[in-house]
Amino acid sequence: MLSAINEFVATVIFTVLGYQVTLLEFVAVLASLIGVWLGTTGKQIMWPWWGVSGVLYGWLFINYSLYASAAVQLVFIVAAILGWFGWGPKGATSKNLSWLQRALIIVIGVVTWLAITPALISIGAAAARPDAFGLVFSVIAQVLMVLQYRENWLVWLIVDVVYVSLYWNQDLKFTSLLYVLFTGIAMRGWINWRKLESESAGSQGA
């Protein structure tokens, strides 16, 4: 049964410049794109899409031995649940980290990245170094997003640039192009959440 499902989702639905896009990758890209775009608006409805894309991409990345990328999808699924209840019907309000908090996050992120990379190499993970970077800083960005810190979009921007190269080199070209879009969306998210922050401050002042 499981093999039949895997065979079905591996069906090639179209080819672009010689690259075959499977049903699984196409649906994962679509769900992820919708979720991230809705995230820039700070609306609660983004989280179900976020969770679905996490399930689909976890499935896809396991098939490509991108174990860190697959693992981070579990974080996204949990975050989708926490974000749904944490944001509430009104969505995100947006706030900023202090400079000390930013510095601590960078140090913790780099140390963790360097620590887990050898473990991924030891289990035969593909592209362990950039994949580990994506894992660590995606988790950081996700936590910041759930907690409604605007800096999540800056972290996503860096992570997205790394993933563009990683997935292109791993022959996931359709997903790589998705992350090119994500890079632009991250910039838009930073701008939109700045507006949310101003609106929140204005309503509290009123």
Backbone hydrogen bonds, N-H to C=O, Kabsch-Sander energy under -0.5 kcal/mol:
donor,donor_aa,acceptor,acceptor_aa,energy
5,I,1,M,-2.0
6,N,2,L,-2.6
7,E,3,S,-2.2
8,F,4,A,-2.0
9,V,5,I,-2.6
10,A,6,N,-1.2
11,T,8,F,-1.7
13,I,11,T,-0.5
13,I,21,V,-2.5
14,F,21,V,-1.2
16,V,19,Y,-2.8
19,Y,16,V,-2.5
20,Q,18,G,-0.5
21,V,14,F,-2.9
21,V,19,Y,-0.6
22,T,20,Q,-0.6
23,L,11,T,-2.1
24,L,9,V,-2.5
26,F,22,T,-2.4
27,V,23,L,-2.4
28,A,24,L,-2.3
29,V,25,E,-2.5
30,L,26,F,-2.3
31,A,27,V,-2.6
32,S,28,A,-2.4
33,L,29,V,-2.6
34,I,30,L,-2.2
35,G,31,A,-2.3
36,V,32,S,-2.7
37,W,33,L,-2.3
38,L,34,I,-2.4
39,G,35,G,-1.6
40,T,36,V,-1.2
40,T,37,W,-0.7
41,T,37,W,-0.5
41,T,38,L,-1.0
42,G,38,L,-0.5
42,G,39,G,-1.0
43,K,38,L,-1.2
46,M,43,K,-1.5
47,W,44,Q,-1.7
49,W,45,I,-0.8
50,W,46,M,-2.1
51,G,47,W,-2.3
52,V,48,P,-2.3
53,S,49,W,-2.5
54,G,50,W,-1.7
55,V,51,G,-1.8
56,L,52,V,-2.3
57,Y,53,S,-2.7
58,G,54,G,-2.0
59,W,55,V,-1.8
60,L,56,L,-2.1
61,F,57,Y,-2.9
62,I,58,G,-1.7
63,N,59,W,-1.2
64,Y,60,L,-0.6
64,Y,61,F,-0.7
65,S,62,I,-1.5
66,L,61,F,-2.4
67,Y,65,S,-1.4
70,A,66,L,-2.1
71,A,67,Y,-2.6
72,V,68,A,-2.2
73,Q,69,S,-0.6
73,Q,70,A,-0.7
74,L,70,A,-0.6
74,L,71,A,-1.2
75,V,71,A,-0.9
76,F,72,V,-1.9
77,I,73,Q,-2.2
78,V,74,L,-2.2
79,A,75,V,-2.9
80,A,76,F,-2.0
81,I,77,I,-1.3
82,L,78,V,-2.5
83,G,79,A,-3.5
84,W,80,A,-1.6
85,F,81,I,-1.6
86,G,82,L,-2.9
87,W,83,G,-2.6
88,G,84,W,-1.0
91,G,88,G,-1.8
92,A,42,G,-2.4
95,K,148,Q,-1.5
102,R,98,S,-2.1
103,A,99,W,-2.2
104,L,100,L,-2.4
105,I,101,Q,-2.2
106,I,102,R,-2.1
107,V,103,A,-2.3
108,I,104,L,-2.7
109,G,105,I,-2.4
110,V,106,I,-2.5
111,V,107,V,-2.4
112,T,108,I,-2.3
113,W,109,G,-2.4
114,L,110,V,-2.4
115,A,111,V,-1.6
116,I,112,T,-2.2
117,T,113,W,-1.4
120,L,116,I,-1.9
121,I,117,T,-2.2
122,S,118,P,-2.2
123,I,119,A,-1.0
124,G,121,I,-1.5
125,A,120,L,-2.4
126,A,65,S,-2.0
128,A,125,A,-0.6
131,D,127,A,-2.2
132,A,128,A,-2.6
133,F,129,R,-1.9
134,G,130,P,-2.4
135,L,131,D,-2.2
136,V,132,A,-2.6
137,F,133,F,-2.4
138,S,134,G,-1.8
139,V,135,L,-2.0
140,I,136,V,-1.9
141,A,137,F,-2.3
142,Q,138,S,-2.7
143,V,139,V,-2.5
144,L,140,I,-2.3
145,M,141,A,-2.1
146,V,142,Q,-2.5
147,L,143,V,-2.3
148,Q,145,M,-1.3
149,Y,144,L,-3.2
150,R,95,K,-3.1
152,N,149,Y,-1.7
153,W,150,R,-1.8
154,L,151,E,-0.7
155,V,151,E,-1.9
156,W,152,N,-2.5
157,L,153,W,-1.8
158,I,154,L,-1.7
159,V,155,V,-2.6
160,D,156,W,-3.1
161,V,157,L,-1.6
162,V,158,I,-1.8
163,Y,159,V,-2.5
164,V,160,D,-1.9
165,S,161,V,-1.3
166,L,162,V,-2.3
167,Y,163,Y,-2.6
168,W,164,V,-1.4
169,N,165,S,-2.2
170,Q,166,L,-1.3
171,D,168,W,-1.4
172,L,167,Y,-3.3
176,S,172,L,-2.4
177,L,173,K,-2.2
178,L,174,F,-1.4
179,Y,175,T,-1.8
180,V,176,S,-1.1
181,L,177,L,-1.7
182,F,178,L,-2.2
183,T,179,Y,-1.6
184,G,180,V,-1.3
185,I,181,L,-2.5
186,A,182,F,-2.7
187,M,183,T,-1.3
188,R,184,G,-1.9
189,G,185,I,-2.8
190,W,186,A,-2.1
191,I,187,M,-1.8
192,N,188,R,-3.0
193,W,189,G,-2.7
194,R,190,W,-1.2
195,K,191,I,-1.4
196,L,192,N,-2.0
197,E,193,W,-2.2
198,S,194,R,-1.9
199,E,195,K,-2.6
200,S,196,L,-2.5
201,A,197,E,-2.4
202,G,198,S,-2.2
203,S,199,E,-2.2
204,Q,200,S,-2.0
205,G,201,A,-1.9
206,A,202,G,-1.8
